[in-house]
Amino acid sequence: MAVPLPMQLPFLRTIRNAFDCDREDASCPSLASVGIEAFFETASFLGRLHPKARPERHGVELVRDIAYKNTGSRAHLLDIYVPRRSPAPRPVVLYVHGGGFRILSKETHWVFGLSFARRGYLVFQINYRLAPKHPFPEPLDDVCAAYEWVVQNAARYGGDPARIVVAGESAGANLVTSLTLATTMDRPEPFARRVFDLGSVPKAVWPACGILQVTDPERFWRDHEMKQVMKDRILAVCRGYVRPNGHQPDGLVLADPLVALESDTPVARPLPPFFLSAGTRDPIVDDTRRVEAALRKRGVPHQARYDEGEPHAYQALVWKKSAREVWRDTFRFLDQHV
């Protein structure tokens, strides 16, 4: 029987699936997560109706739902934003969406793909398996597989595999930072081993407003007050990704890329340049400040921008002056290094 058109809309599917979920199942998302996901999916859907959101208006072709893993799962699909006005071979962006490792998708984050493509980047924007059903290291395993696929296939779409930027916000920032470490540190995890053996290090990293140490969420309120609702959200994000009482693979180094950067662990290959940005009202802004300090200590080229009074993931609010300015600075930085 055909599904009625309204129920094909992603935010309505999210709500429907929440009611169908067994609440006794530990992998079932919380109602709070469902509500947040439905809100952002609604906003994304409505934003996409605006004429300026149409890729073709900007000379960009959108190629949807290409498999980077042959599993038949939507979690292993990517979209490609091809800037037809930009000559090949084009610089490449692998974009990894945020959402606390638990929610959202490549569809909700179209504004990031389009923003990079308008500048002339060939953008590969991916889905990946989500927590809590799929905790660490499964999402990172997917991101590493997507990077491997992009390195091997970018040229088919007019991209230059020698000029890849890895980018993501929030949880996506964690994942692309860990991916970068996997390309530069000789790690034993099979997924890290695969990308290290490629011999391809990103030309630059764009980890925006990242949550970069998931094993110690209490650090955010240990020395200052934080509202309980925000504590609950941060705990849900971290404990959904790295389960405190569940089985974990040996080592959580790549779940906590911030800790790895702050450590004295050597890298086998030089770390690429980083562009960092966060708002001062973001409850997790201190992770960005710590990454900045760690990169400075390691002598890694980087630039950091903090926008006064801006919230988490303000980079997506492209109608705001601060968001437009952070994108301007992003592209200036990438022009220097990519």
Secondary structure, DSSP 8 states (H G I E B T S, - for coil): ----HHHHSHHHHHHHHHHHS-TT-TTS--HHHHHHHHHHHHHHHHHHTSGGG-GGGGTEEEEEEEESSTTS-GGGEEEEEEETTS-SSEEEEEEE--STTTS--TTTTHHHHHHHHHTT-EEEEE----TTTS-TTHHHHHHHHHHHHHHHHGGGGTEEEEEEEEEEETHHHHHHHHHHHHHHS---SHHHHHHHHHT---SEEEEES-----S-TTHHHHSS---HHHHHHHHHHHHHHS-TTS---S--GGG-HHHHHHS----SS----EEEEEETT-TTHHHHHHHHHHHHHHT--EEEEEETT--TTGGG-TTSHHHHHHHHHHHHHHHHH-
